[in-house]
Amino acid sequence: MSDCRTIFSGKMPTRVQNDCLLVTLLATVPGHRDGPAAEANSLQRKTKLRSSFMLDVIRNSWGWTGLEPSAIVATNDFGNVIVRHADGSFWRICPEELSCKSIARSDDGYAATGTAPGW
């Protein structure tokens, strides 16, 4: 917990900040795939478990914004996450700004944003 206090200026983090930090860590820390799914036999199973866990964290942390996550589309080195909403739209979670906003309404709209791996 001392790392969290340092990151959030010595204050005890709120639940949203904690969950944002967790999503950031899962998206950026090398070796994170060796967590709860380490005993899984296949990379596909590991990826599915990691994705499912992250979706649960995102749903619990950001559901109040109207986000109903169905899939993680992309992550970057800064911990930003692009999520597909249950209605097919795309949302961006930006942990450093504590924001979660819709960025596109469809696949075509998302493609038009120019968001690419490593964004």
HELIX and SHEET records of a PDB file:
HELIX    1   1 SER A    2  ILE A    7  1                                   6    
HELIX    2   2 ARG A   15  THR A   28  1                                  14    
HELIX    3   3 HIS A   32  ASP A   34  5                                   3    
HELIX    4   4 LEU A   43  TRP A   62  1                                  20    
HELIX    5   5 GLY A   63  THR A   65  5                                   3    
HELIX    6   6 PRO A   95  GLU A   97  5                                   3    
HELIX    7   7 ASP A  107  THR A  113  1                                   7    
SHEET    1   A 4 PRO A  69  THR A  75  0                                        
SHEET    2   A 4 VAL A  81  HIS A  85 -1                                        
SHEET    3   A 4 PHE A  90  CYS A  94 -1                                        
SHEET    4   A 4 SER A  99  ALA A 104 -1                                        
END                                                                             
